[in-house]
Amino acid sequence: MKTPRRPETIEKIKATILDQALDIIAREGLGNLTMRNLAGRVKMTAPNIYNYYSGKDEIYLCLVVQGFEMLQAVLHEAGDSQKGRKEKARAMIEAYIRFGITYSRYYDILFVLPTPKYNDYKGTPYEQLSATELRISMKIADMAAQAIREVYAQPVEEDLVTRRLIQVWSLLHGMISLHNSKVAIYVAEDLESIYSRSIDELMELIERL
């Protein structure tokens, strides 16, 4: 009779499975995440992986939830580190860029790769898990929108807040994507200085009524 694995051992195995799955998705795309492919990475049989996860969809969604939780924590910490309205927004912008560059594999599955979203899981056994991902991502969007509202010294229309959110997000996404693809370095060597100046200009855009 086999001795049951200790809870910490199980969590370590699950973390290894997720990390290798993340690498496969980031390097080869979600379509290449198969139990057979993953089994070779984690040195176990494909059927054994089912003792930890029900399939590739659960693995993928756990990664997405994990990624959004990491991003939420990073932005929350950045916002709480500042008291001034403008300083708070700037700190969150800087934190978003750092997250996208430091955790590029997570950033790719959250915002770059054509991976399934909540609507794709409606009516499936994974709808509830996907709903968790949606809830966290919407909290992040609300957090960002609130930071933008607080920059203004007066009440503003929600349409303006939404426009600024999309504009800033699009610019940051472009900066991160060009950095991670190693394309931007061919255009400019001092990217850190350019990012800093670009954030200054983004703050001016946010403040503009």
NORJO-V224849 format. One line per field, one symbol per residue. phi: phi as a letter, one per 40 degrees, with the letter a starting at -180 (. if undefined). psi: psi as a letter, one per 30 degrees, with the letter a starting at -180 (. if undefined). burial: 1 if it has 16 or more other ideal C-beta (glycine too) atoms within 10 Angstrom, else 0. A space follows every 50 residues. Layout:
phi: ???
psi: ???
burial: ???
This chain:
phi: .ccdccdccccccccccccccccccccbgccccbccccdcccfacddccc cbbcicccccccccdccccccccccccccccbbccccccccccccccccc ccbcccdcccbbccccbdccbcgbcbccccccccccccccccccccccdc cccacbccccdccccccccccccccccccccgcdcccacccdcccccccd ccccccccc
psi: kkkkkkeeeeeeeeeeeeeeeeeeeeeflefgjleeeeeeeghlleeeff fekfaeeeeeeeeeeeeeeeeeeeeeeeeffkekeeeeeeeeeeeeeeee eeheeeeefefekilkaeffgkglfgeeeeeeeeeeeeeeeeeeeeeeef ekglklkfeeeeeeeeeeeeeeeeeeeeeffgeeffekeieeeeeeeeee eeeeeefk.
burial: 00000000000011001101110111000100101001100101000010 01100110111111111100100110011000000001111110111011 00111111111100100100100001001101110110010001001110 11000000001001100100111011101100010000001000100110 011001000
